[in-house]
Amino acid sequence: MQVPQKLLHRVTAYFEGNVTKAKLWFEIDNPILNGMKPKHYHQSGSWKRLEKMIDDALQESNHEQPSTSST
């Protein structure tokens, strides 16, 4: 099954626009998914659950960005 475009776009955003890294992320076993490849995760769960995991990771990474405001 093909990865939904909206998920590919979100992961690409995480990798700062690098589509190659984003596609590779879907192909590599992920310990957070019990060693499953994200592209196969739908077989045991759903794309919605994977989408939530991706959104949570993006939100967490945005909160970890250092502030660039000058003092």
C-alpha positions as CSV (number, residue, x, y, z in Angstrom):
1,M,0.0,0.0,0.0
2,Q,1.2,3.5,-0.8
3,V,1.8,6.1,1.9
4,P,-0.8,8.8,1.9
5,Q,0.5,12.1,0.5
6,K,-0.5,14.1,3.6
7,L,1.7,11.9,5.8
8,L,4.6,12.1,3.3
9,H,4.3,15.9,3.4
10,R,4.4,16.0,7.2
11,V,7.5,13.8,7.4
12,T,9.1,15.8,4.6
13,A,8.5,18.9,6.7
14,Y,10.2,17.3,9.7
15,F,13.2,16.6,7.5
16,E,13.3,20.2,6.4
17,G,12.0,19.5,2.8
18,N,14.3,16.5,2.1
19,V,11.9,14.1,0.3
20,T,14.6,11.4,0.1
21,K,15.0,11.3,3.9
22,A,11.2,11.3,4.3
23,K,10.7,8.4,1.9
24,L,13.5,6.5,3.6
25,W,11.9,7.0,7.0
26,F,8.8,5.1,5.8
27,E,11.1,2.2,4.7
28,I,13.2,1.7,7.9
29,D,12.2,-0.4,10.9
30,N,11.1,1.9,13.6
31,P,11.5,0.9,17.3
32,I,8.6,3.2,18.3
33,L,6.4,1.0,16.1
34,N,7.7,-2.3,17.6
35,G,10.2,-2.6,14.9
36,M,7.8,-2.2,12.0
37,K,8.3,-0.1,9.0
38,P,6.0,2.9,9.1
39,K,4.7,2.1,5.6
40,H,3.5,-1.3,7.0
41,Y,2.1,0.1,10.2
42,H,-1.4,0.2,8.7
43,Q,-1.5,-3.6,8.8
44,S,-1.6,-3.6,12.6
45,G,-3.2,-0.3,13.2
46,S,-4.2,2.5,10.9
47,W,-2.9,5.5,9.0
48,K,-4.7,7.7,11.5
49,R,-2.6,6.3,14.4
50,L,0.6,6.8,12.4
51,E,-0.6,10.3,11.5
52,K,-1.1,11.1,15.2
53,M,2.4,9.8,16.0
54,I,3.9,12.0,13.3
55,D,2.0,15.1,14.4
56,D,3.0,14.5,18.0
57,A,6.7,14.2,17.0
58,L,6.4,17.4,14.9
59,Q,4.8,19.3,17.7
60,E,7.5,18.0,20.2
61,S,10.3,19.0,17.8
62,N,8.8,22.5,17.4
63,H,8.8,23.0,21.2
64,E,12.5,21.9,21.4
65,Q,13.6,24.6,18.9
66,P,15.8,27.2,20.7
67,S,14.4,30.7,20.8
68,T,16.0,33.1,18.3
69,S,14.9,36.3,19.9
70,S,17.6,38.8,20.7
71,T,18.0,40.3,24.1
